C-alpha cells in the first residue's frame, strides 16, 4: 500500500465508516439468521423462509420496536451460483416482500403495491448474470450484491386471523433457478469462513476487517468506484478479505480511530433532526451518494420500508418539552382533527414502546397499538379522533375506548402509515402534538 498521511487516512476512515455502516448492521442480522445454526434466531441458512405468524407481546424481546401490523417473513439468498425464484400465491390483503442488497439498498419489491394481488414467480439475479429468463417469470429483480435479504410483511387483522395469515405465508416459496426449471444445478460455490459477529467491531479498526470481508460479495459499482479506490489507497480495504489492522503504522491506526469517531459523531448529529422516514429507505438510485441519510435510516429502523410503501414517524417528546415523555408524571392525548386522520391507502397504526428497551408495554387489555382497524374506537362529536395515553385505564368510558396503555415511566410512540397518500409524503399533512393532559 502506498504511503498516506494521517489526515488522508482519517478522512477515508470517516467516509468508509459512514458508507460501510449499513453493510455491517446488515451482517449483524444476517449472521445469526443465516450463518450461525446455534443461534435461536437461525432461519435455517440461505434459501429458506422463517415466518412469524403470532402477534408480538411484551414477552417477545428479541426484536426492538416490534410491529404487530404485518408479521415478518425472513429469508436470505446467496446468488453466487445462480439466481433464485421467489413465488407468491394470490394474496387478498396488503403484503410486501422487499429484496435488499448487502448494503440495505432495495433491489425491488414484490407485493400489493407493486406487483398486485395475483400469484406469480419472480426471479432474483445477482451481479453479472446474463442467462435466459424462463417463460412464466413475472418479473426480474437484479441485485448489485451476491448476498441479499428479504424481510417480508403480511397484514394481520388480529389474533383470529392467524390461521389465514399462516396459509398465505406457506405459499411464499424460494427455489434456485435450476430447481424451478428442472435443469441441472450448477457446481456449488465455495463456503467462505464467515467472521463471527462482534458488537465491539462497530467502533474499532476491526470495522474495516469485516467490511473488507463483505466487499468480496459486492462488486465495485461505477457510482462508488472513487470511494472504493480511496478506501483501497488510504486504508488497504480492497475487498480481498485480507485487510489486517496490525499492518497499519501506529499513527495511521490512530488516524483511523479518529475517523471512526468523526463519522459516529456526524451520525449522532444527523439523527437529532431526523423526524420522519421520508428519505431514510429506498433503492440505490433514490439514495444516490447520500450515505449519511442511509446510515440514519439503518440506525433508527434497519430494513424500514421506503416512504411510498410505508411512512414512519412518531412522538419522542410532548408539548411540554419532556424528551422522552413520561407516563409516570403525565397522562397524554393525541388529537386528530376532523378530516385529518393519517391518510393511508391501506391502514395506519400507532404503537407505544417502553424506554429504553423499545419494547411493548404489558397492560390489562392486551392493547399495544391503536389505529384505523382498532374495534370500538369512539370519535369526537365533530368527527375527529382523540387518543388517550396513560398508565391507568381512564374512568370515562369514551376515553377508555380510545386508551393506549402506557408504561409507568418513559415511552415513545411510533406511527406507521401503509400506502401513504401524497399529502403525507410532501409534508402538507402533519402529525398532531403529543399533549400533556392538563
C-alpha distance (Angstrom), angle and dihedral (degrees) to the residues before:
residue distance angle dihedral
X1 . . .
X2 3.85 . .
X3 3.77 118.9 .
X4 3.79 115.3 -86.2
X5 3.77 131.9 -175.7
X6 3.77 122.8 -111.1
X7 3.80 88.7 -114.8
X8 3.83 91.7 55.4
X9 3.79 91.3 47.9
X10 3.80 91.9 49.2
X11 3.81 92.7 51.1
X12 3.80 92.7 45.7
X13 3.79 91.6 48.6
X14 3.81 92.2 51.0
X15 3.79 92.2 48.2
X16 3.80 92.7 43.6
X17 3.80 93.1 48.8
X18 3.81 92.9 51.8
X19 3.80 91.5 47.2
X20 3.82 95.1 41.4
X21 3.81 97.5 43.4
X22 3.81 90.9 89.2
X23 3.82 92.2 52.6
X24 3.78 93.5 52.2
X25 3.80 94.2 45.0
X26 3.80 88.1 50.6
X27 3.81 91.0 50.7
X28 3.79 88.9 49.3
X29 3.83 87.1 65.7
X30 3.80 98.4 33.5
X31 3.81 94.2 53.8
X32 3.83 97.8 62.1
X33 3.79 93.7 35.8
X34 3.81 102.8 44.9
X35 3.81 107.7 14.3
X36 3.81 112.6 32.6
X37 3.84 109.9 64.1
X38 3.80 91.1 -174.2
X39 3.79 92.7 63.4
X40 3.84 116.0 95.6
X41 3.81 88.7 -135.2
X42 3.82 91.8 60.8
X43 3.81 110.5 130.2
X44 3.82 94.6 -163.8
X45 3.79 101.0 -86.1
X46 3.79 129.2 -77.3
X47 3.79 119.6 -20.3
X48 3.81 98.9 29.9
X49 3.78 134.2 104.7
X50 3.77 122.6 -134.9
X51 3.79 111.4 -165.6
X52 3.78 130.2 -157.6
X53 3.79 109.5 -154.5
X54 3.80 106.3 160.7
X55 3.80 120.0 80.9
X56 3.80 114.3 -103.5
X57 3.81 117.9 -106.1
X58 3.81 132.3 -174.2
X59 3.83 86.7 -90.1
X60 3.83 89.2 69.1
X61 3.78 106.1 85.7
X62 3.82 103.7 156.5
X63 3.84 94.2 84.7
X64 3.81 121.7 52.9
X65 3.82 120.1 -143.4
X66 3.84 89.0 11.3
X67 3.79 118.6 -158.3
X68 3.81 120.3 -137.2
X69 3.79 94.8 -178.7
X70 3.79 96.5 75.9
X71 3.83 118.1 15.3
X72 3.78 115.4 -141.9
X73 3.79 134.9 -104.1
X74 3.82 110.4 -165.4
X75 3.80 126.5 -162.3
X76 3.81 140.0 155.4
X77 3.81 127.3 -156.9
X78 3.82 131.8 -159.4
X79 3.81 106.3 -153.1
X80 3.81 98.2 -179.0
X81 3.81 96.9 101.9
X82 3.80 99.5 34.7
X83 3.81 143.1 -31.4
X84 3.78 123.1 -81.1
X85 3.78 130.7 -133.8
X86 3.81 121.1 -134.4
X87 3.80 111.4 -158.9
X88 3.79 123.6 -166.1
X89 3.82 131.0 -172.2
X90 3.77 124.7 -132.5
X91 3.82 104.0 -72.4
X92 3.80 122.0 -157.8
X93 3.82 95.7 -164.8
X94 3.79 142.4 45.8
X95 3.80 114.2 -61.6
X96 3.77 139.2 148.2
X97 3.80 133.8 -169.3
X98 3.82 103.5 -166.0
X99 3.81 117.5 -168.9
X100 3.81 116.6 -148.9
X101 3.78 132.9 -169.3
X102 3.79 125.0 -126.5
X103 3.80 89.9 -87.6
X104 3.86 91.1 50.7
X105 3.82 93.7 -107.8
X106 3.77 108.3 141.8
X107 3.80 117.9 -110.8
X108 3.80 93.4 -169.3
X109 3.79 146.1 -57.5
X110 3.78 135.4 -103.3
X111 3.78 110.8 -164.4
X112 3.78 153.2 84.1
X113 3.81 95.9 -51.8
X114 3.80 99.0 44.0
X115 3.81 110.9 25.2
X116 3.80 100.7 18.4
X117 3.81 133.5 -131.8
X118 3.82 97.2 -57.4
X119 3.80 125.4 109.2
X120 3.79 114.5 -104.5
X121 3.81 149.8 157.1
X122 3.80 117.2 -121.7
X123 3.81 125.9 -167.5
X124 3.82 120.4 -138.0
X125 3.83 109.4 -161.9
X126 3.80 128.7 -173.0
X127 3.81 130.2 -136.1
X128 3.79 115.0 -54.5
X129 3.80 96.9 6.4
X130 3.82 108.7 148.3
X131 3.79 101.7 165.6
X132 3.77 126.2 132.9
X133 3.78 116.4 -78.9
X134 3.82 107.8 -128.4
X135 3.78 122.4 -122.1
X136 3.78 114.1 -93.0
X137 3.81 96.4 34.6
X138 3.79 108.1 137.1
X139 3.78 95.5 -157.7
X140 3.80 145.5 -15.4
X141 3.81 124.8 -127.9
X142 3.81 112.3 -164.4
X143 3.80 115.3 -154.5
X144 3.81 125.6 -154.8
X145 3.80 92.7 -148.2
X146 3.79 132.2 52.7
X147 3.81 93.2 -130.2
X148 3.80 117.8 58.8
X149 3.77 136.2 170.3
X150 3.79 136.8 -147.2
X151 3.79 123.8 -154.2
X152 3.79 102.5 -179.1
X153 3.78 125.5 -168.0
X154 3.80 127.4 -159.4
X155 3.80 124.3 -174.9
X156 3.81 116.7 -105.7
X157 3.81 117.7 -164.4
X158 3.82 93.8 -162.7
X159 3.82 142.4 -67.7
X160 3.82 92.0 -49.3
X161 3.81 89.8 57.4
X162 3.82 97.0 58.4
X163 3.82 95.6 98.7
X164 3.81 92.2 52.6
X165 3.81 90.6 46.7
X166 3.80 91.6 52.2
X167 3.79 91.0 51.8
X168 3.80 90.4 55.3
X169 3.80 93.5 45.2
X170 3.81 90.3 50.7
X171 3.80 86.8 59.8
X172 3.81 92.9 61.0
X173 3.84 104.8 98.8
X174 3.80 134.5 -175.3
X175 3.82 121.3 -159.7
X176 3.81 134.1 164.5
X177 3.78 110.2 -114.0
X178 3.82 91.2 -111.7
X179 3.80 90.9 56.9
X180 3.80 91.4 47.0
X181 3.81 92.1 52.8
X182 3.82 96.3 35.7
X183 3.80 92.2 -122.1
X184 3.81 131.0 133.3
X185 3.78 114.9 -72.1
X186 3.82 116.8 -117.1
X187 3.78 121.5 -112.5
X188 3.82 108.1 -77.2
X189 3.78 118.2 -106.7
X190 3.79 122.6 -118.7
X191 3.78 116.3 -88.1
X192 3.82 109.8 -121.6
X193 3.77 123.9 -137.1
X194 3.78 97.6 -104.4
X195 3.83 114.0 -143.7
X196 3.80 113.9 -123.8
X197 3.79 110.8 -110.5
X198 3.81 111.7 -111.8
X199 3.78 119.4 -175.3
X200 3.78 93.6 -147.7
X201 3.81 92.0 61.6
X202 3.80 90.6 78.0
X203 3.79 90.8 72.7
X204 3.81 103.1 35.9
X205 3.80 139.0 65.4
X206 3.82 86.6 -94.0
X207 3.81 85.1 77.0
X208 3.80 86.7 81.3
X209 3.81 93.3 48.5
X210 3.78 90.0 60.6
X211 3.80 92.5 39.8
X212 3.81 90.2 53.1
X213 3.81 89.5 52.2
X214 3.81 93.4 49.5
X215 3.80 93.2 49.0
X216 3.81 88.4 69.7
X217 3.81 85.2 76.3
X218 3.81 94.4 45.2
X219 3.82 115.6 70.6
X220 3.80 113.8 -150.9
X221 3.81 113.1 -90.6
X222 3.79 121.1 -147.2
X223 3.80 90.2 -122.7
X224 3.82 90.9 55.8
X225 3.78 100.7 35.3
X226 3.80 95.7 105.0
X227 3.82 92.0 48.5
X228 3.81 91.7 48.4
X229 3.82 89.6 47.5
X230 3.81 90.5 53.7
X231 3.80 91.3 50.0
X232 3.79 90.0 51.0
X233 3.80 96.2 44.7
X234 3.81 98.3 41.8
X235 3.81 102.2 34.1
X236 3.80 107.5 14.1
X237 3.82 91.8 -116.1
X238 3.80 98.8 146.3
X239 3.79 104.0 149.3
X240 3.78 92.5 -104.8
X241 3.78 92.5 119.1
X242 3.80 88.8 -125.7
X243 3.80 102.5 99.6
X244 3.79 109.8 137.3
X245 3.82 120.0 -170.1
X246 3.80 90.2 -159.2
X247 3.79 87.5 69.5
X248 3.80 92.7 63.7
X249 3.78 119.0 100.2
X250 3.82 111.9 -113.5
X251 3.81 93.8 -109.7
X252 3.82 91.2 48.9
X253 3.78 92.1 47.8
X254 3.80 89.3 51.6
X255 3.82 89.9 49.2
X256 3.80 90.6 51.5
X257 3.80 90.2 51.9
X258 3.81 89.3 50.8
X259 3.80 90.3 49.3
X260 3.79 90.9 53.0
X261 3.81 89.9 50.6
X262 3.82 89.7 49.4
X263 3.81 91.4 52.5
X264 3.78 94.1 47.1
X265 3.80 90.6 49.8
X266 3.82 90.3 51.6
X267 3.79 90.4 50.6
X268 3.80 91.8 49.5
X269 3.80 90.2 50.4
X270 3.81 93.3 47.0
X271 3.81 91.2 51.3
X272 3.80 91.7 59.4
X273 3.80 92.4 70.1
X274 3.81 96.5 36.9
X275 3.80 101.7 110.5
X276 3.81 102.2 157.4
X277 3.78 140.4 12.8
X278 3.82 99.8 -112.6
X279 3.82 93.6 121.4
X280 3.81 103.4 17.4
X281 3.80 101.5 91.3
X282 3.77 133.6 36.3
X283 3.78 149.0 96.9
X284 3.78 124.6 -45.1
X285 3.81 90.0 -100.6
X286 3.81 91.0 52.6
X287 3.82 93.5 49.4
X288 3.79 95.4 43.0
X289 3.79 108.3 172.9
X290 3.81 95.3 -32.1
X291 3.79 93.6 116.9
X292 3.80 93.2 157.9
X293 3.81 92.5 62.3
X294 3.79 89.1 46.7
X295 3.82 88.9 51.9
X296 3.81 90.4 51.3
X297 3.79 90.0 54.7
X298 3.81 92.1 46.8
X299 3.80 90.8 50.0
X300 3.80 96.4 45.6
X301 3.81 99.0 38.5
X302 3.79 119.1 -2.7
X303 3.85 111.1 -148.5
X304 3.78 93.1 11.9
X305 3.78 113.6 165.6
X306 3.81 121.7 -108.7
X307 3.78 115.5 -94.0
X308 3.81 93.2 -107.5
X309 3.83 87.8 61.0
X310 3.80 100.7 35.9
X311 3.79 131.9 -7.2
X312 3.80 120.0 -147.3
X313 3.77 129.3 -162.5
X314 3.77 136.6 131.4
X315 3.75 151.9 169.1
X316 3.79 117.8 -74.2
X317 3.82 95.8 163.0
X318 3.79 138.6 22.9
X319 3.79 130.5 -124.6
X320 3.80 90.4 -91.9
X321 3.79 90.0 62.3
X322 3.80 95.5 -107.6
X323 3.81 105.8 153.6
X324 2.95 107.2 -145.0
X325 3.80 102.5 18.3
X326 3.78 114.6 -123.4
X327 3.80 123.8 -145.2
X328 3.81 91.0 -165.0
X329 3.80 89.2 70.8
X330 3.82 104.5 28.0
X331 3.78 142.2 23.0
X332 3.81 112.6 -137.9
X333 3.80 140.5 -154.2
X334 3.80 134.9 -156.3
X335 3.80 113.5 -158.3
X336 3.79 121.5 -163.2
X337 3.78 109.1 -166.3
X338 3.81 121.4 -133.4
X339 3.81 108.1 -72.0
X340 3.81 92.3 10.5
X341 3.80 102.4 94.6
X342 3.82 113.2 130.0
X343 3.84 104.6 -72.9
X344 3.80 105.0 -128.9
X345 3.79 133.1 165.7
X346 3.80 90.0 -152.5
X347 3.82 113.5 14.2
X348 3.81 145.0 -59.7
X349 3.79 136.4 -139.0
X350 3.80 140.6 179.3
X351 3.83 117.2 -143.9
X352 3.80 125.2 -167.2
X353 3.82 123.3 -144.2
X354 3.76 131.7 -170.7
X355 3.79 117.0 -123.9
X356 2.94 144.1 -91.1
X357 3.83 89.5 10.4
X358 3.86 95.6 51.0
X359 3.80 89.5 -141.8
X360 3.81 133.4 135.2
X361 3.79 120.4 -79.9
X362 3.81 119.5 -115.8
X363 3.80 110.4 -130.3
X364 3.84 140.1 161.5
X365 3.82 96.3 -107.5
X366 3.81 97.3 45.3
X367 3.81 92.7 -125.2
X368 3.79 114.3 145.6
X369 3.79 99.6 160.7
X370 3.76 139.4 20.2
X371 3.79 131.1 -153.7
X372 3.78 148.3 123.9
X373 3.83 92.3 -46.9
X374 3.80 96.0 50.7
X375 3.81 108.1 116.5
X376 3.78 120.4 -128.2
X377 3.80 100.4 21.1
X378 3.81 113.8 158.7
X379 3.80 116.5 -139.7
X380 3.79 123.3 -147.4
X381 3.78 119.5 -99.3
X382 3.80 90.3 -101.9
X383 3.83 92.7 50.5
X384 3.79 96.5 -99.1
X385 3.80 123.7 123.7
X386 3.81 127.5 -126.8
X387 3.79 121.4 -166.5
X388 3.81 121.2 -158.2
X389 3.78 118.8 -146.2
X390 3.80 113.8 -167.4
X391 3.79 141.0 133.5
X392 3.82 91.4 -125.9
X393 3.79 126.4 55.2
X394 3.83 110.2 -103.0
X395 3.81 115.1 -113.0
X396 3.81 93.0 -140.0
X397 3.85 106.6 86.6
X398 3.81 92.2 -142.0
X399 3.79 91.0 54.2
X400 3.80 91.6 43.5
X401 3.81 89.6 56.1
X402 3.82 89.2 58.2
X403 3.81 96.2 39.4
X404 3.79 120.2 136.2
X405 3.82 104.0 -168.2
X406 3.79 114.0 -129.9
X407 3.81 131.9 -161.6
X408 3.78 121.6 -104.4
X409 3.78 89.7 -103.2
X410 3.82 142.5 21.3
X411 3.79 120.6 -9.8
X412 3.78 145.1 165.9
X413 3.80 130.4 -148.4
X414 3.80 123.9 -144.5
X415 3.78 122.0 -161.0
X416 3.80 122.2 -156.3
X417 3.81 121.9 -165.2
X418 3.81 112.6 -168.8
X419 3.79 113.8 -153.8
X420 3.82 93.8 5.0
X421 3.78 116.6 -152.5
X422 3.81 120.6 -121.5
X423 3.82 91.8 -96.6
X424 3.81 89.5 65.1
X425 3.79 94.1 49.1
X426 3.80 96.3 45.4
X427 3.80 93.1 45.8
X428 3.80 97.7 -117.6
X429 3.82 88.7 119.5
X430 3.79 112.2 58.5
X431 3.78 136.5 -175.6
X432 3.80 117.3 -100.5
X433 3.78 118.5 -122.9
X434 3.79 125.7 -87.8
X435 3.80 97.1 -121.5
X436 3.76 128.5 -162.3
X437 3.83 106.7 -118.6
X438 3.79 100.4 -115.9
